[in-house]
Amino acid sequence: MTDVVEVVITAADADWLAAFTRRLVDDRLAACGQQIAAIRSIYRWDGEVQDDPEARVALHTRADLVPRIVERANAEHPYDVPCVLAMPVLAGNPAYLDWVRQQTA
């Protein structure tokens, strides 16, 4: 297990999500973000099943920065309850993991 995590965030607007990702990278909260512009999310909200297009980004960062990313998402995201999930990276290319650590504050 490493101290590196992948953080998934979704949003209805792919351009908004790309700009948010850029701000996180600029602020060194994430080393990078790999965005998928078109996903389909099916979920229950306000008692109804929803079926909506969304975008998804996978951020590579350090586990200790996740609370700050959640805080930023809660403050800046247009959703009332943004999806922000952090998953541990069990292993990977040591050089890449070092790069993630070096690129984050």
LUMGUPA-102697 format. One record per residue (C-alpha): chain; x, z, y. Coordinates in nm, 2 decimals, padded with zeros to 4 digits. Layout:
<atoms>
mol, east, up, north
A, X, Z, Y $
...
</atoms>
This chain:
<atoms>
mol, east, up, north
A, 00.00, 00.00, 00.00 $
A, 00.12, -00.08, 00.35 $
A, 00.03, 00.04, 00.69 $
A, -00.10, -00.31, 00.77 $
A, -00.47, -00.39, 00.76 $
A, -00.70, -00.68, 00.80 $
A, -00.99, -00.62, 01.04 $
A, -01.30, -00.84, 01.02 $
A, -01.52, -00.89, 01.32 $
A, -01.82, -01.12, 01.35 $
A, -02.01, -01.25, 01.65 $
A, -02.28, -01.50, 01.73 $
A, -02.06, -01.70, 01.97 $
A, -01.74, -01.84, 01.83 $
A, -01.60, -01.89, 02.18 $
A, -01.66, -01.53, 02.28 $
A, -01.50, -01.42, 01.96 $
A, -01.19, -01.64, 02.02 $
A, -01.16, -01.49, 02.38 $
A, -01.20, -01.14, 02.24 $
A, -00.93, -01.21, 01.98 $
A, -00.70, -01.34, 02.25 $
A, -00.74, -01.02, 02.45 $
A, -00.66, -00.81, 02.15 $
A, -00.35, -01.02, 02.08 $
A, -00.25, -01.01, 02.45 $
A, -00.28, -00.63, 02.45 $
A, -00.08, -00.61, 02.12 $
A, -00.37, -00.45, 01.93 $
A, -00.35, -00.74, 01.68 $
A, -00.06, -00.96, 01.57 $
A, -00.30, -01.26, 01.51 $
A, -00.65, -01.35, 01.44 $
A, -00.76, -01.62, 01.20 $
A, -01.11, -01.74, 01.29 $
A, -01.37, -01.92, 01.09 $
A, -01.61, -02.07, 01.34 $
A, -01.91, -02.11, 01.12 $
A, -02.05, -01.86, 00.87 $
A, -02.40, -01.76, 00.78 $
A, -02.50, -01.40, 00.79 $
A, -02.81, -01.26, 00.62 $
A, -02.89, -00.90, 00.71 $
A, -03.17, -00.66, 00.79 $
A, -03.21, -00.57, 01.16 $
A, -03.51, -00.39, 01.32 $
A, -03.70, -00.40, 00.99 $
A, -03.67, -00.77, 00.95 $
A, -03.44, -00.99, 00.74 $
A, -03.23, -01.21, 00.97 $
A, -03.05, -01.53, 00.88 $
A, -02.82, -01.63, 01.16 $
A, -02.51, -01.85, 01.22 $
A, -02.20, -01.64, 01.32 $
A, -01.83, -01.67, 01.36 $
A, -01.58, -01.44, 01.18 $
A, -01.22, -01.34, 01.26 $
A, -00.97, -01.17, 01.04 $
A, -00.72, -00.97, 01.25 $
A, -00.38, -00.86, 01.12 $
A, -00.28, -00.53, 01.26 $
A, -00.16, -00.18, 01.19 $
A, -00.40, 00.08, 01.05 $
A, -00.33, 00.32, 01.34 $
A, -00.47, 00.06, 01.59 $
A, -00.81, 00.03, 01.42 $
A, -00.97, 00.30, 01.63 $
A, -00.87, 00.13, 01.95 $
A, -01.00, -00.21, 01.82 $
A, -01.34, -00.04, 01.72 $
A, -01.35, 00.12, 02.07 $
A, -01.29, -00.22, 02.24 $
A, -01.55, -00.39, 02.02 $
A, -01.81, -00.12, 02.10 $
A, -01.74, -00.16, 02.47 $
A, -01.71, -00.54, 02.50 $
A, -01.91, -00.69, 02.21 $
A, -02.25, -00.83, 02.29 $
A, -02.41, -00.68, 01.98 $
A, -02.55, -00.32, 01.98 $
A, -02.37, -00.25, 01.65 $
A, -02.08, -00.49, 01.61 $
A, -01.94, -00.55, 01.26 $
A, -01.58, -00.42, 01.25 $
A, -01.44, -00.36, 00.91 $
A, -01.08, -00.27, 00.83 $
A, -00.94, -00.34, 00.48 $
A, -00.60, -00.22, 00.36 $
A, -00.33, -00.47, 00.28 $
A, -00.20, -00.37, -00.06 $
A, 00.10, -00.60, -00.06 $
A, 00.23, -00.92, 00.10 $
A, 00.53, -01.11, 00.22 $
A, 00.76, -00.84, 00.35 $
A, 00.88, -01.06, 00.63 $
A, 00.52, -01.13, 00.74 $
A, 00.42, -00.76, 00.73 $
A, 00.73, -00.67, 00.94 $
A, 00.63, -00.94, 01.19 $
A, 00.28, -00.79, 01.21 $
A, 00.43, -00.45, 01.28 $
A, 00.67, -00.59, 01.55 $
A, 00.39, -00.78, 01.73 $
A, 00.16, -00.48, 01.76 $
A, 00.21, -00.19, 02.00 $
</atoms>
